[in-house]
Amino acid sequence: MIDRAGLAGFLRRRREAVQPEDVGLPRGQRRRTSGLRREEVAALCHMSADYYSRLERERGPQPSPQMIASIAQGLHLSLDERDHLFRLAGHNPPARGTVSEHISPGLLRILDRLDDTPAEVVTELGETLRQSPLGVALTGDTTRFTGPARSIGYRWFTDPASRRIYAPEDHPLLSRMFASGLRRVVTLRGPGSRAAHLADLLVGQSEEFRTAWDEHEIGVRPGGSKRFDHPELGRLELHCQTLLDPEQSHTLLVYTAAAGSESYDKLQLLSVIGAQALS
């Protein structure tokens, strides 16, 4: 059963505790509100300001689990806080660990500060959970996929269009890398895991995957840089830095270019292209 008073009070306190800088928003000179405004939280949670305001006023219908998950992510809640929010709303909390898609506040704070850098948070199966604006400009919106296609490894072997942005000469190595990476996760998570189900799907759908899978390779990784063929900017050679959240098995990928390089200059142009696309 929903605890309307508890839910409203918790949301107000968490909203007031979160500062604009914590979620990548400018503070501005005329801000008088302690923490975030209701309309700012609503925008972060992808809902109307009226809907969110009613929750803080103990009104409206019981929010769905999907809506509560969106609020928990928008407010940068910890896992304990997320679980508490679900219980206040009358729902059982989602599972933790490797199947959880709740991004930790630490990773979100870093990502929110990377407006000038391509970056994304991905699961251990290569499912994109969140991208920086420049990340979308580089690879497109990879959060839009559903089902098995959420995994870049699955798309790699089943959708030829997914390869266009990667340098053709790197395709053989990337095929080996995706098969190797999936085998590692299958071994780690076991026969009944989502990873095992994904591997079974690919075995049945892709001869190329079956060939790579039968090699039983482990630990195949690309070199220190990744080469992208952007439709407007051409070839970009970027270094990929990773930050792992071991509790959630999420990884923050950050793409940078050497200062003064041609790719560095192209990243500056990419920020302009991305801003134009968003506007």
N, C-alpha and C positions, 0 to 999 in steps of 0.2 A: 504494500500500500504506500502511496506517495505521502511523504512528509512535507507538506507545502511550506509550513513555517520554517522548518529546518533547511529545506532547499533554498528558499528565498534568502535566508540569513547567510547561508554559506556562499551563495553566489555574490551577494553584496560585499561580503568581507574579502573574497578572493579578487573581485573586480577592483576594490579599493587598494589592495595590496600590490597589484601589478602596475608597474610604471610604463609609460609609453615606450621608453627605451628598451624595456624588456622584450617587447614584441615587435621592434623595428619601426615604431611610429615616432614622428617628430613631436617634441613636447610643445613647442609654440610658446609665445610670450604671454598670452592671455589666459592660460589654463588655470582654473581655480579648483577644478575637481581633484579630489584625492584619488590617485590611481587613474583608471580608465573611465571614459564615459560609456553609458549604456550602448549608444550607437556604434562606438568603436568595438566593443565586445561583440555586438551583433554582426558587424562586418567580418571580424576575425573568425566567427563561427558559422558564417555563410547562412544567416537567417535574418529575418526582418527585425528592425529595432523594436517594433510593437510586440512581436512574439517574445523577444527576450525580456522586455520590460514587464510583461504580464507575469513571467516566472518570478521576477524579483518582488512582485506585488501580490504573490500567492494566488494568482488567477490563471485562467486558461486551462486547456486540456492537459492530461498527463503527457509529458514529452516522451517520444519514442527512444529506444536505446541508441538509434543512429543519431538522434538529435543530442542526446547526452554525451555521446562520444565526441561529437563536433564541438560542444561547449568545453569539454575537458581539454581538448587539444587547443582550442582557441585561447583558453585562459592559462595555458602552459602548466597544467596540473601535474603533480607527481603521480606515480601509480597508486599510492595510498590515497591521495586526494581524489583521483579519478574513481577508485572503487567506492569511496565514501559518497561521491556524487551520484553514482548509479544506485546505491542503496537508498539514498534520500528520495530519488525519483521513483522508487518502487521496482527496480530492476536488479537482477543479479549481475555483478561485474563480469566483464569479459575475462577470458583466460589471460594469464600473464605469460611471459617468456617468449619463445620463438614464434608463436602464432599471433602474438599481439602486434597491432599496428599503431599503438599509441607511442608517439615519439617523445623521448625524454625531454624535459624542459631545457637541459643543458645543450643538447643537439639543436633544439629549436632556437635558443638564444644565439648560437653561433651562426646558424643558417640565416636568421633574420638580419644579421649584420653583413651579409655577403651579397648586397645588391649589385656590386660591380664585378662579380665573379660568377661563372657558371658553377653551380653546386646542386646536389640533390641528396636526399636521404632515401636509402634503399634497404629492403629486407635481404635476408640471406639467399632468397630465391631471385633476387634482381627485380623486385617489384618496387617501383618508384612511389614513395609516400608523399614527398614534398619536393618542390624545386624552387630555386631562386629565379627571379625574373630572367637573368641572363642564361640560366640553365634551360629555360623554356625556349629562349631565342636560339640556343645552340642546337638542341636536339628535338624541339617541339614538345608539346605537352604529353609527357609519358605517364601522367597520372590518370589519363582518360580511359585506359583499357580496363576490360573486365574479364573475369574468368581466368583460365590459364594464360591468356594473352597478356596479363599484367606482368608476367615474367619476361624480361628481355631475352633470356635464353630460349624460351618457348617461341617467341616471335622470330628469333634469329633463324630457327630451323623450319618455321611454318609460313612465314610471311616475307617474301623476297624484298618488299619495299623497306623493311626494317634495316636492311644492310646499306642502303644508299648513302647514308651519312658517314659511313666508315670507309677508309681508304681500301680499295679493292685488293691491294697487295697484302693487306693484313687479314683478309677474310679466312684463309686456312688456319692461321694461328688462333683467331677468335673462335672458330668452330671448336677447335681442340680445347680452348680455355673454358667455353661454356659447358661442354660435356664433362670436363674434368671437375669444374666447380660444382656441378649438380651431383656428380658421383660422391664428392666429399660430403655434401649435405645429406644425401641418402644414407651413407654409411653412419653419419653422426646421429641422424634422427630415427632411422629404423625403417623396416618394411612397410609399416602402415602410415607413414608420414605423408604430408603434402608433397614433399620432394620426391618420394617414391612414386606417388600418383602421377606427378609431372613427367618423370622418366618413363613410366609405362605409356603415357600418351605419346610421347615423342618417339619411342621405339615403334609404335604402330603407325606413325604418320610421316616419318622422315628417314629415308635411306641414309642420308648423310649423317644424321645423328646416330643411327644404328652402327655405322662404320666407326665413328669416333668413340661411341660407347663401348664397343667391343675391344678397343685398345686398352681399356682399364687404366688410363692415364690419371695421375693425381698431381696437383701442384703446378699445372701449366698456367703461366702468367705472362702477360705482355711485357715489353720492355719498360723503360722508365717514362715513356711518353705514349700518348694516343694520338692518332691522326684522324681528323675529321674532314669530310668534304662537304662544306656548307653550300647550299644552293645559291647563295648570293655572294659569299666571300671567298669561296674556293677552299683550298687546303689550309687547315690550322693544325699545328703540332703543339699539343698541350700536355703538361705534366699533371698527373692525377695523384693527389694526396688523399689519404683515407684516415678517418677517425672512427673507431669502433665503439659502440655501446654494447658491452658484453652481456648486460642483463637482458636486453631486448633483441640482441643479434641484429641490430640495425647499424648501417654504415653511412657516414657522411662522406661523400665524394666531392672534392674541390678541384677544379681544373684551372691551372694557371699557365702563363706563358713567360718565357725568359724576357726580362726587360730589354727593350731595344730591338727585339726580334720582329720579323714580319708578322708572326702570329700575335705578338703583343699588340701591334698596331691594329690588327684585325679584330681583336677583342674589344678595343675601344669603339670601333665601328659597329660591332655587334651590340654594344650597349645602346647605340642610337637606333639601330634597327629594332631592337626589342622594345624600346620606349615608344617608337612609332606604331608598332603592332598593337601594344596595349592601349594606345590612345585611339 
